[in-house]
Amino acid sequence: LLSISCLGDCELHTSCGIQKCTTDFVSFTSHLNTALEDFDLEFCKALRAYSVCTYRNSKVCRGNLVYHSAVLGIGDLMTQRNCTKNGPTSSTNSEMTHDLCNYSGHTEAREHQGGEKTAPPTYLFCGLFGDPHLRTFKDHFQTCRVEGAWPLIDNKYLSVQVTNVPVVPGSSATATNKITIIFKSYQDCTDQKVYQAMTDDLPAAFVDGTTSGGDENTRSFYIVEKVSGKYIEMHARYIGTTVYIRQLGHYLTLAIRMPQELVMSFEESQDLQLCLNGCPSSERIDQSGYLPLPVMGKLLPWGAASHPQSGYTLETATTKCHEKMLVKDIYFYSCVFDLLTTGDDNFTAAAHSALQDVEALHPSKEHWHIFPRSGDDGVGRDSKFFVSLGLLCLILVPYL
């Protein structure tokens, strides 16, 4: 009957959703009894739903023999059962079709099919900003050089690569001037889409000129321009993923929220992911958790004099950052470090925006702020500054 005999035995392209269409059809007809009065009515509803599902997969299933076999089989059965092409479809299947391109509905869909009740999905957050400062999916905070092109994320659904360039001659600090994102094809929700942003070129469209993927009616995947040339958002509902990209000054920032089960869907060869595992130790600017104070455009040994070429002193940089961020968390200290390193006021806005993105995307409010530990190294409240968690952490007496 149709291609049902192929279920589980045929090699299907992962991007083609015909197997799911067939599985749903079997699910909605397996309980029907030909002796029942409403058999034809329910069977025709299931066939129409099957037909709708195959139509939605027509583009991604081109050349798939199982798909074409199913389409022909549906037509034959509709003729045999005198089913009209127009009419009601299995309501359950309609929900399943909708849920296919809406990650938040996957759990409910599985439960509706008779599966066990599962916990709500867990979401993870990663962010990159400044010189650059990295907040990983594990809420670890690092400062790295990672000059050149590096993968932030690389799994079965999404690839994100950033390119970093030096910001100050003689300094190890870099910042991001290019971001490339590949949204991989997923069933009938979207074809593969590539997005690329560079300094002074932050488009509100993919490289092919489109602004969305998949069915326009379901809006399962789309780009929104918040501030022209300065701030865009990407909403990939089919994989429950949201991406924010901003340009502040000459550099870019990125923030992303993604379901944990999808974050962990990667091959062994895809283990180099900064968002997942952090920066390699050889690329860390901080050493054993300590970051030297930037002076005269260089990272000098701890305890050196504090009149950097940036034009900011420890006091003036702290005052400047305090205007934007009242809470002395990691983002505040990142701001101070970046000002002392570069003298570029835009890094203050970058740190502030990065914290705003955390508050918008990070799933756990209690983890929005990361605070440096006072530690067991004898640094007391009378100390002018201390370092911890891989960042310069400054404490000024006037703000204590």
C-alpha positions as CSV (number, residue, x, y, z in Angstrom):
1,L,0.0,0.0,0.0
2,L,1.6,3.2,-1.2
3,S,5.2,3.6,0.1
4,I,4.3,2.3,3.5
5,S,6.2,-0.9,2.9
6,C,9.3,1.3,2.6
7,L,9.0,2.7,6.1
8,G,12.3,2.2,7.9
9,D,13.9,0.4,4.9
10,C,14.4,3.2,2.4
11,E,17.3,5.5,2.3
12,L,15.8,9.0,2.4
13,H,17.4,12.4,2.2
14,T,17.4,13.9,5.6
15,S,16.0,17.2,4.2
16,C,13.0,15.4,2.7
17,G,10.1,15.0,5.1
18,I,8.2,12.3,3.2
19,Q,8.9,9.7,5.8
20,K,7.3,11.9,8.4
21,C,4.2,12.4,6.1
22,T,3.9,8.7,5.7
23,T,4.4,8.0,9.4
24,D,1.6,10.5,10.3
25,F,-0.7,8.9,7.7
26,V,-0.2,5.4,9.2
27,S,-0.7,6.9,12.7
28,F,-4.1,8.4,11.8
29,T,-5.4,5.4,9.9
30,S,-4.1,2.4,11.9
31,H,-7.0,2.5,14.3
32,L,-9.7,2.8,11.6
33,N,-11.9,-0.2,10.9
34,T,-13.4,-0.8,7.5
35,A,-16.6,-2.1,9.1
36,L,-17.3,1.3,10.8
37,E,-19.8,3.6,9.2
38,D,-17.5,6.6,9.2
39,F,-14.4,4.8,7.8
40,D,-14.5,6.4,4.3
41,L,-15.0,9.9,5.8
42,E,-12.0,9.5,8.2
43,F,-9.8,7.8,5.7
44,C,-10.4,10.6,3.1
45,K,-9.6,13.2,5.7
46,A,-6.3,11.4,6.5
47,L,-5.5,11.1,2.7
48,R,-6.1,14.8,2.2
49,A,-3.8,15.6,5.1
50,Y,-1.2,13.2,3.6
51,S,-1.6,15.0,0.3
52,V,-1.1,18.4,1.9
53,C,2.1,17.2,3.7
54,T,3.6,15.8,0.5
55,Y,2.8,19.1,-1.3
56,R,4.7,21.0,1.4
57,N,7.6,18.8,0.8
58,S,7.5,18.9,-3.0
59,K,10.5,21.2,-3.3
60,V,12.9,19.4,-1.0
61,C,11.8,16.0,-2.2
62,R,12.5,16.5,-5.9
63,G,14.1,13.3,-7.3
64,N,13.1,11.2,-4.3
65,L,11.5,8.0,-5.6
66,V,9.7,7.3,-2.3
67,Y,8.1,10.8,-2.5
68,H,6.9,10.3,-6.0
69,S,5.6,6.8,-5.2
70,A,3.6,8.3,-2.3
71,V,2.1,11.0,-4.5
72,L,0.9,8.5,-7.1
73,G,-0.4,6.2,-4.4
74,I,-2.4,8.9,-2.7
75,G,-4.0,9.8,-6.0
76,D,-4.9,6.2,-6.6
77,L,-6.4,5.7,-3.2
78,M,-8.4,9.0,-3.4
79,T,-9.9,7.7,-6.6
80,Q,-10.7,4.3,-5.2
81,R,-12.4,5.8,-2.1
82,N,-14.1,8.6,-4.0
83,C,-12.4,11.2,-1.9
84,T,-12.7,14.8,-3.0
85,K,-9.5,16.8,-3.2
86,N,-11.0,19.7,-1.3
87,G,-12.5,19.1,2.2
88,P,-11.5,18.6,5.8
89,T,-8.2,17.0,6.8
90,S,-7.3,15.1,9.9
91,S,-7.2,17.9,12.5
92,T,-4.5,16.1,14.4
93,N,-2.3,16.0,11.3
94,S,-2.9,19.7,10.7
95,E,-1.5,20.4,14.1
96,M,1.5,18.1,13.4
97,T,2.2,19.9,10.1
98,H,2.2,23.2,11.9
99,D,4.4,21.9,14.7
100,L,6.9,20.6,12.2
101,C,8.2,24.2,11.7
102,N,7.7,25.4,15.2
103,Y,10.2,24.0,17.7
104,S,8.2,25.0,20.7
105,G,5.3,22.8,19.6
106,H,7.5,19.7,19.1
107,T,7.0,18.5,22.7
108,E,3.2,18.9,22.6
109,A,3.1,17.1,19.2
110,R,5.1,14.1,20.6
111,E,2.7,13.9,23.6
112,H,-0.3,14.1,21.3
113,Q,1.0,11.1,19.3
114,G,0.9,9.1,22.5
115,G,4.5,9.6,23.7
116,E,5.4,10.2,27.3
117,K,5.1,13.6,28.8
118,T,8.4,15.4,28.5
119,A,9.9,18.4,30.3
120,P,10.0,21.7,28.5
121,P,13.1,22.2,26.3
122,T,16.2,23.7,27.9
123,Y,17.6,26.8,26.1
124,L,21.3,27.9,26.2
125,F,22.8,31.3,25.5
126,C,26.1,32.4,23.9
127,G,27.4,35.9,23.3
128,L,30.5,37.6,21.8
129,F,31.4,41.3,22.1
130,G,34.2,43.7,22.7
131,D,37.9,42.8,22.6
132,P,36.4,40.0,22.3
133,H,34.7,38.7,25.4
134,L,33.0,35.3,25.1
135,R,30.2,34.0,27.2
136,T,29.8,30.3,26.4
137,F,26.7,28.1,26.4
138,K,28.0,26.9,29.8
139,D,28.0,30.5,31.2
140,H,31.8,30.6,31.3
141,F,33.3,34.0,30.6
142,Q,36.6,34.3,28.7
143,T,38.7,37.0,26.9
144,C,40.5,35.6,23.9
145,R,42.6,36.8,20.9
146,V,41.3,34.3,18.3
147,E,42.5,36.4,15.5
148,G,41.2,35.3,12.0
149,A,38.2,33.1,11.3
150,W,36.9,30.8,14.1
151,P,33.7,28.7,14.5
152,L,31.4,29.8,17.3
153,I,28.8,27.1,16.6
154,D,28.9,24.1,14.2
155,N,26.2,21.5,14.5
156,K,23.7,19.7,12.3
157,Y,21.4,22.7,12.2
158,L,23.5,25.8,12.3
159,S,27.0,27.0,11.6
160,V,28.3,30.4,12.9
161,Q,31.8,31.7,12.1
162,V,33.4,35.0,13.2
163,T,36.4,36.8,12.0
164,N,38.4,38.9,14.4
165,V,41.1,41.5,13.7
166,P,43.5,43.4,16.0
167,V,42.2,46.6,17.4
168,V,45.3,48.2,18.8
169,P,48.9,47.8,17.4
170,G,51.0,45.8,19.7
171,S,48.1,44.4,21.7
172,S,46.7,40.9,21.7
173,A,43.2,42.1,21.8
174,T,41.0,41.7,18.8
175,A,37.4,42.5,17.8
176,T,34.9,41.0,15.4
177,N,34.5,42.6,11.9
178,K,32.7,39.7,10.1
179,I,30.0,37.1,10.9
180,T,28.9,34.3,8.6
181,I,25.9,32.1,9.6
182,I,24.6,29.1,7.7
183,F,21.1,27.9,8.5
184,K,21.1,24.3,7.1
185,S,18.1,23.0,5.2
186,Y,15.5,21.4,7.4
187,Q,12.6,19.3,6.0
188,D,10.1,21.6,4.3
189,C,10.7,24.5,6.8
190,T,13.6,26.1,4.9
191,D,16.2,25.5,2.3
192,Q,19.8,26.3,3.3
193,K,20.2,30.0,4.0
194,V,23.5,31.9,4.3
195,Y,23.8,35.2,6.1
196,Q,26.9,37.4,6.1
197,A,27.6,40.7,8.0
198,M,30.7,42.8,7.8
199,T,31.8,46.1,9.3
200,D,29.6,48.8,7.7
201,D,27.5,46.1,5.9
202,L,24.8,44.7,8.2
203,P,22.1,43.6,5.8
204,A,18.5,42.7,6.7
205,A,18.5,39.8,4.1
206,F,20.4,36.6,3.3
207,V,23.0,36.5,0.6
208,D,20.4,35.4,-1.9
209,G,18.3,38.5,-1.2
210,T,15.5,36.8,0.7
211,T,14.4,37.8,4.2
212,S,12.7,34.5,5.2
213,G,12.8,30.7,4.6
214,G,10.1,28.2,4.1
215,D,6.4,29.0,4.0
216,E,5.7,32.7,4.3
217,N,2.4,32.0,6.0
218,T,3.9,30.2,9.0
219,R,6.8,32.6,9.4
220,S,9.0,29.8,10.7
221,F,12.2,31.6,9.8
222,Y,12.7,35.3,9.1
223,I,14.9,38.4,9.6
224,V,13.8,41.6,11.3
225,E,15.8,44.9,10.9
226,K,15.6,46.8,14.2
227,V,17.9,49.7,13.4
228,S,19.0,50.2,9.8
229,G,22.5,49.0,9.3
230,K,23.1,48.7,13.0
231,Y,20.9,46.0,14.5
232,I,19.1,42.9,13.1
233,E,17.4,39.9,14.6
234,M,17.0,36.4,13.1
235,H,14.2,34.2,14.3
236,A,14.4,30.5,13.3
237,R,11.3,29.2,15.0
238,Y,11.7,25.8,13.4
239,I,14.8,25.2,15.5
240,G,13.8,27.4,18.4
241,T,16.8,29.7,17.8
242,T,17.1,33.5,18.0
243,V,20.2,35.5,16.9
244,Y,20.9,39.2,17.5
245,I,23.7,41.0,15.6
246,R,24.7,44.6,16.2
247,Q,27.4,47.0,14.8
248,L,28.8,49.3,17.4
249,G,31.6,51.5,16.2
250,H,33.7,49.5,13.7
251,Y,32.9,46.1,15.2
252,L,30.1,43.5,15.5
253,T,28.5,41.8,18.4
254,L,26.5,38.5,18.4
255,A,24.1,36.9,20.9
256,I,22.3,33.6,20.3
257,R,19.8,31.4,22.2
258,M,19.4,27.8,21.0
259,P,17.8,24.6,22.4
260,Q,20.3,22.4,24.3
261,E,19.4,19.3,22.4
262,L,20.2,21.0,19.1
263,V,23.4,22.6,20.4
264,M,24.6,19.1,21.3
265,S,23.7,17.6,17.9
266,F,27.2,17.6,16.3
267,E,29.7,15.2,14.9
268,E,33.1,14.4,16.6
269,S,34.8,16.4,13.9
270,Q,32.8,19.5,14.9
271,D,34.3,19.8,18.4
272,L,36.0,23.2,17.8
273,Q,33.1,25.4,18.8
274,L,33.9,28.5,20.9
275,C,30.4,28.8,22.2
276,L,30.4,25.2,23.4
277,N,33.9,24.6,24.6
278,G,35.4,28.1,24.9
279,C,38.7,29.3,23.4
280,P,41.7,27.1,23.2
281,S,44.1,27.8,26.1
282,S,46.7,29.1,23.6
283,E,44.2,31.8,22.5
284,R,43.3,33.1,25.9
285,I,44.5,36.6,26.7
286,D,44.0,35.8,30.4
287,Q,46.4,33.4,31.9
288,S,45.2,31.1,34.6
289,G,42.3,33.3,35.2
290,Y,44.3,36.6,35.4
291,L,44.3,39.3,32.8
292,P,47.2,41.9,32.8
293,L,46.3,45.6,32.9
294,P,46.5,47.2,29.4
295,V,49.1,50.0,29.4
296,M,50.4,52.1,26.5
297,G,48.6,49.8,24.0
298,K,50.2,46.6,25.4
299,L,49.3,44.0,28.0
300,L,51.9,44.6,30.6
301,P,52.7,42.6,33.7
302,W,50.3,42.9,36.6
303,G,50.9,45.9,38.8
304,A,52.4,48.2,36.0
305,A,51.8,51.9,36.0
306,S,48.3,53.0,34.9
307,H,48.4,55.7,32.2
308,P,47.5,53.9,29.0
309,Q,47.9,55.5,25.6
310,S,44.1,55.1,25.1
311,G,43.7,58.4,27.0
312,Y,41.7,56.7,29.8
313,T,43.0,56.1,33.3
314,L,41.7,53.5,35.6
315,E,39.5,56.1,37.3
316,T,38.1,57.8,34.1
317,A,37.4,54.4,32.4
318,T,35.5,53.2,35.5
319,T,33.5,56.5,35.6
320,K,32.6,56.2,31.9
321,C,31.4,52.6,32.2
322,H,29.6,53.4,35.4
323,E,27.4,55.8,33.5
324,K,26.0,53.0,31.4
325,M,26.1,50.1,33.9
326,L,25.4,50.6,37.5
327,V,25.9,46.9,38.5
328,K,29.6,46.0,38.8
329,D,29.3,42.6,37.0
330,I,31.5,41.1,34.4
331,Y,30.1,43.3,31.7
332,F,31.0,46.4,33.6
333,Y,34.6,45.2,34.1
334,S,34.8,44.2,30.4
335,C,33.9,47.8,29.5
336,V,36.7,49.1,31.7
337,F,39.2,46.8,30.2
338,D,38.2,47.6,26.6
339,L,38.4,51.4,27.3
340,L,41.8,51.0,28.8
341,T,42.9,48.9,25.8
342,T,41.4,50.9,22.9
343,G,40.2,54.3,24.1
344,D,37.1,53.7,21.9
345,D,33.9,54.8,23.6
346,N,31.9,52.4,21.3
347,F,33.1,49.5,23.5
348,T,31.1,51.0,26.3
349,A,28.0,50.7,24.2
350,A,29.0,47.2,23.1
351,A,29.3,46.0,26.7
352,H,26.0,47.6,27.6
353,S,24.2,46.1,24.6
354,A,25.7,42.7,25.3
355,L,24.1,42.8,28.8
356,Q,20.8,43.9,27.3
357,D,21.0,40.9,24.9
358,V,21.6,38.6,27.8
359,E,18.5,40.0,29.6
360,A,16.4,39.4,26.4
361,L,17.7,35.9,25.5
362,H,19.2,34.2,28.5
363,P,16.6,31.8,29.9
364,S,17.6,32.1,33.6
365,K,17.2,35.6,35.1
366,E,19.3,34.5,38.1
367,H,22.3,34.0,35.8
368,W,22.1,37.2,33.8
369,H,24.8,38.8,35.9
370,I,28.1,37.1,36.4
371,F,30.1,38.6,39.3
372,P,33.8,38.3,39.9
373,R,34.8,36.3,42.9
374,S,36.7,38.2,45.7
375,G,38.7,35.0,45.9
376,D,41.1,33.6,48.5
377,D,44.1,35.5,47.3
378,G,44.1,38.1,50.0
379,V,42.7,40.9,47.8
380,G,40.6,43.0,50.2
381,R,38.2,45.9,49.9
382,D,41.0,48.4,50.2
383,S,42.6,47.2,47.1
384,K,42.3,49.4,44.0
385,F,41.6,46.6,41.6
386,F,41.9,42.8,41.3
387,V,41.5,40.2,38.5
388,S,39.4,37.1,38.4
389,L,37.4,34.9,36.0
390,G,39.7,35.8,33.2
391,L,38.9,39.5,33.2
392,L,40.2,42.7,34.7
393,C,38.1,43.4,37.7
394,L,38.4,46.8,39.1
395,I,37.1,48.2,42.5
396,L,37.4,51.9,43.1
397,V,36.9,53.2,46.7
398,P,34.3,55.9,45.6
399,Y,32.0,53.2,44.4
400,L,32.3,50.8,47.3
